[in-house]
């Protein structure tokens, strides 16, 4: 069943205005535009406002309850739903997906802010496994810059969402490049769902760690703030990089894992060293690999970077993000395995042990074995 794309208009406008957007989006998808429930002048609003982008919690909650009841009537269980919200509709889309991440196959947050401090959860890894497309205008003076920056930072670093993010030299209007990017993102997400399926809009889809092999009894928190990571492809760690000697120790440890061959990565930049399994040991599922045909389950980026890309089960990917060791790859669940993460390079011997355990968990999944305990 093709995904339903629900278009959510901005504050003070109407559903007919955003429905015109569908003409520029993939024709093979189904679209619906919804009119917000609160009359506001000639247009409508999704929630009562405490200031631009700052919903009144009770009003947001009531609108989400109303919307979900409508959605249950038009999209039966099993049909994937993608949200596309502009401005005030972006805040509403963000509220919906934060409130119930398992209900939606993805969300586009266009020229708006997430509804922070409005009664919806925004903890680390809240959106793990939920692809997000975010577009902002560098000259946007309608949405406060602090809220745009907070939205950008949360989605690209903490949320756990595989996030395609772009900023264009425009104001509070959809840039042509952003529209092209949105169309491509929707088409690729729909294509991934068509190939691999979608579990359906169920409230308990997200796997608990207890339902999957555990990495360790309790993964420690990584010390300090997260390093900066590029939001463009190729995804790279930009700050707080691993010392070269620790990178080499890590490479030696991972090269010694059972059945591992090394060589130039089949997917990464020149100089990235891939970890591939021999055919006899590569008995895990296709999603346990970054490149299934090459049997590559992880790779170590060149020395100026020192981070790794690793394929993990969904629950473990969420866990390493939650504890500060990784961030999601922008194309996880779009072109690549949903549990693909960038693991930050180790800065000391303790972090070397933890990162080794994380990649060893990927190796165990790819070889069809139980995930090992941490060192």
N, C-alpha and C positions, 0 to 999 in steps of 0.2 A: 504494500500500500504506500503510495507516494506521500511524503511528508506534507503536512499542512503548514503553510507559512502565515502567521497572523501578524498583520501590520497595525501598529499602534501609533496614532497621530500625536502631534505636539499639543501643548496646552493652548487652549483658545482656538483650536482649529477643528476640522471635521474629518470623519473617516474618508470622505470622498477625496480630500486633498492628498492623503497618503496612498490611497488605492491607486492613484496614477503611477506611483512608483513601480507597481507590478509590471508595467509595460516594458521596463528596462531590466527585468529580472528573468531568470530561466523559465521558459514557457512550459516546461514539462512539470512544474510544480503547481500545486493548488494554493490559492491565496484567499484570505479573508481579512477585511478591515472592520474594526470594531469601533463603535462610537462610545466615547467615555461617558460615564454615568452622571457627571455633574455638569449642569448647564452653566456656561460662563460667557455672558455677552452673546455674540453671534456664534461662538464655538462652544467647546466642552472641555472639561478637565477630568483627570483621573483621580485626583485627590485634592483635599483642601491643603493649602500651602502655608507654611510658616515663613516663607521667604523662598526665593528661587531655588528649586531643587531640594527643598527641605519639607517633605510631606508631614502632615499631622498623622501620627501613627494610627490612630483609630480610623481615620478616613481612608488611609492606604489599606488597612486590614479589611475594611468593609468592601472596598473596590475589588480587592483580590478575591474575596469570597464570591462576590458577584460574577467576576470574570471566570473563575474556575467552574462555577455552576453552568455558565454559558458554554464553556469549552467542553465539559462533559457531555453536553447535548449534541455537539457537532463533530467531535473527534473521539470515537470509541476507543476503549483500551486496545493498545497495539498499534495505534496510528501515531507516528512521530510528529511532534509539533515543534516548530522553530519560531521564535519570537523576533520581530524586527521593530524596534521602537526608536522614534525620533524625538529629541528634546524631552518634554514631559512624558512622552510615551517611552523614552529610553529609561527614565527613572522607574516607571511602572513595570516595564519588562524586567529591569534589574531586580525589583522587589519580588516579582513572581518567581524568578529563577533562584534567587537567594532563599526564598521561603521554602521552596520545594524543588531542589535541583534535579531529583529523579523524575520529575514530571515532564521535563523538556529535553529535546535533543540538541538544543543550542540556542543562543541569543545574540542578537546584534544590538549594540548600545551606540546609537548614532547621535552625536552632538548633544550629549546629556550626561547626567551624573547618576551614579548608583544612589539609592535612598539610604544614605548613612544615617545612623541615629534615629531610625524611624521604626524600630521594632522588628527588623528582620536581621537574621544572623549574618555576620561578616567576619567570622573567624578564619584563620589560615586553613587552606585546603577545602573550604566550603564548596567550591565549584569544581573540585577535582573530577576530571572526566567529562565535563560539560563544555564543548567548544564555544568560544565567544569571539565575535568580531567587534572591535571598537574603533570608531572613527571620531576624530575631533578636529576643530578648526583652530589654527594657531592664533587667529585674530577674533575668536569668539568672545564677544562682550556681553552676551545674554546670560550664559551660565557662568557663575563665579569661577575664576581661574583656580582657586584653591580646591574646589570640588571636582573640577576636571582633572587636576593633577592627582588628587586622592583616588579618583576612579581609575585613572591610568596606572598608578602605582599598585593598587590592590589587584587589578585584573592581571597585570603582567608579571607580578612577583608573588603575591601571597595567596591568591584565591585558589590556586591549583588548576584553574581553567587553562586549557590550551588556547591561547589568545593571539589572534592576528590583530595587530594594532597599527594604526596609521594616523599621522597628523599632517594636514594639508594647509597651505597658505591661504585659507579662506576664513570667513566669519561663521555665523550661525546658519550655515547652508551646506547642503550635500555637494561636495566637490566631485567633479566628473570621475576622477581617479578612484575616489572612495566608492562610487556607485559601481564601477567596473569591478573593483575588489570585492564588494558585497555580492555581486552576481556570481563571481567565480567561487567565493566561499560557500554560498548556498548550494551551488551545483555540485561542488566537491563533497560537501557534507551529505547531501542527498545520495550521491553516488556511493559513498562509503557505507551508508545505511543499507542501500540496495544490495551491496555485496556481502555485508556482514550481519545485517539485521539490527534491530533495535528492541531491547527487552520490553518496551511498552511503558505507558504512563502509569507506573505503579509507585506508590509511596515508599516502598521498601526495596527498590531495585539496587541501591548502592551497597556494595559488599562490605560487611563488617570485617575487620581484621581477623576476628575469630573464625570466619568462614574460609579463610585462605591460609596457606602456610605462613608462619610468622617469621619475621627477620630476626627478632630477638625478644627477650622478655619485655624489655622496655627500651625502645630506641632513644638515646639521649638527645637533648636539644643541642643544636650547633651553637657555639658561642658567638656572640656579636651579631651585627646586622647582616642581612643578606648582601652578597656582592651584586654589583650591577651586571646585568646580562643584556645583550642586544635584543631588540624586539624584531629585528629583521633576520632573514635567512641569508647566510648561515648563522645559527644561534651560537653565541660565544660568551664566555665569562670575561668581563672587561676589567674587573678590579679584584683585589685581594686574592691574587692567583697563587697557586701552589708553587713552592720552591722547586727548581729543576730536579734536585736530588730525590725529593719525595715523589715526583712524577715517575722517575725511573724505578724507584722501589715499588711503586704501585704497578707499573707495567710488568716488572719481574714476577710479582705475586700473581697477577691475573694470567700471565702467560703460562704459569705452572699449573693452572686448573686443568682437570682431566679433559682430554679430548680437544684442547684449544690449539688452534693455529693462529698465527698473527700475520698481518700484512696491511697494505694500504686499504683503508676503509672503502667499501663499495658504495658508500652514500655520502661521506663527509669530504671535507676540504683536503687538498694535497697535504701530505704529512701527517694526517690523522691515522693512528694505528688501530686497525680493527681486530676484534677478537671473534674468531669464527670457530665453529664446531666441525669436527669431522663428520661425515655422513652417518657413521655408526652411532655417534653419541647425540646427534641432533634429533631427539625423539619427542621434544616438547611441541606444543601447538604453534601454529604460524604466528600468532600474536606475541610469542616469546622472542621474536626476532625483529631487529630493525630492518634487516634485508633478508626475508625468508630464503630467496634463491641462493644467497651467498652464505646462509646460516650464520649471519653476523648478529650477535646479541648485544654487543656494546662496542664502543670505540673511544680511544683517548685522543683528545685534541692536541695539536702541536704545542710546543713548549711555551709560547707566549700566552697561551690560554690555560692549558692544564686541566680543564674540566672533562667530563665524559658524557656521552649520551648512552643511555641504558634502557632496555625494555624490561618493565616490571608488571606483575599483575596489578589490577586496578587498585586494590586495597593497599598494597605495599607502596605503590606510587603516591597515593594520597598521604600515607604515613611519613614517607621521607620528605615530602613537601611540608607537611604540618610541623615537623620537627626542625625545619630550616636547612635541610641538606640538599634540596633540589628545587627546580622549577619545571613546569610542564613545557614540552616542546609545542610551538604554535600549531603544528600540523598533526598533532596526535589526534586520532579519530577523524581526521580529514583525509590525509593520504597515508598516514603511518599508524602503527599500533597505538591504541588508546593510552597505554601505560608508559609511553616514551617520555623520559625526563632528562633534563640536564642536571647532572650531579656535580656540585662544586668541587674543585680540586682540593686535596687535603693540605692543611697548613702546618700540621705537626704530626707526631707519631700516633697520638690518640685518634686524630681524624683519619690518618692512614688506615688504622684498624677498622674504623666505622665504614669508610668508603669501600674498603676491601670487602666487608660483609655485605654491603648493598649490592655490589656487582656480583659477588658470589651467589646472592639470592637470584639474580637474573640468570646466572649460569645454571643453577639448579633447576629453575623453571624450564629453561631451554633444553636441558637434558632429561626432562621428565621426572626429576627427583624431587624430594621434599626440600623446602627452602632451609638452608643451614642456619644455625644460631650464629649470632655475632661473635667476633673474637673478643 
